[in-house]
Amino acid sequence: MNLLNKTKINNSSDFIPKKRMKLHLSKQKTYKETQEIIHRLQIQSFRRPANLVINMIQPLLWLLLFGALFQNAPIYLFEQYRIQYREFLNPGIIIFTGFNSAINAGLPLIFDREFGFLNRILISPISNKNSLIYSSIIHTWLIATTQIIIIMLVTIYQNNNNINFNINQLITNVIISTIIISNIATISICNALILPGHIEFIALTTLLINLPTLFASTALAPLSFMPTWLQIICCINPLTYAIEIIRNYSLNKSISMNTEIINTTWLTININQGLLILILINITSVIIVKNIIKYKYD
């Protein structure tokens, strides 16, 4: 009996590989999967061009209507810049454009849930399910960045070419907008995976997040115009820091990390601290959302 047991052990050990083969294909597969999902999202966007047009028209309407409505607003009474309200409004419209595109980043995902395509993707031999998140964020970033560049060109034309097209300003706008887009798009994807359907998603993003977040920032008015309670809410809103960084650069044509962007009686923040706050909020939201998605779908 002992001999039989030893032979069984020896025979079974022969099937155990002596060395484990490590295939370095996970990163390449993740890149390929992300690329294919982005291509699929692009096809969906081209088949529904009305969404792209509407997302483009909305911030332009804000720019034209608010710029015309408050063109004689005395910004110089409370701020050190002698500028027109349209120039004050432009940085807020740029950030709001990225925010508006990012807040709808989870909409294709929630439609995939309702039509059953998400289940097919999840049961497919996909190596990294995070490619769903990566592809949605990159696709949203591409659309939002294109819209931001178009808005910058429109503002240059609107101001009768008084503002020169500065490549450094474009890079600054894209970098700051990228932080906001990745942050809001991650939260939008999380909402798309948690909420029951697209009706609840649209109601949440349109009614409870979109407009309140816009008005509770310095996109339309400076902090000095606001009461104390609204100033506190604006300083909690990450859009405020992004808007003020872009506004400071566009008005001064240069950027210094020690320049103050928030200056109230109870809070003072410079550009360096504002960037740090934006990056920390972005990292925190990505970690929380990834854990929520892992808990729900793994």
Disulfide bonds with the S-S distance in Angstrom:
none
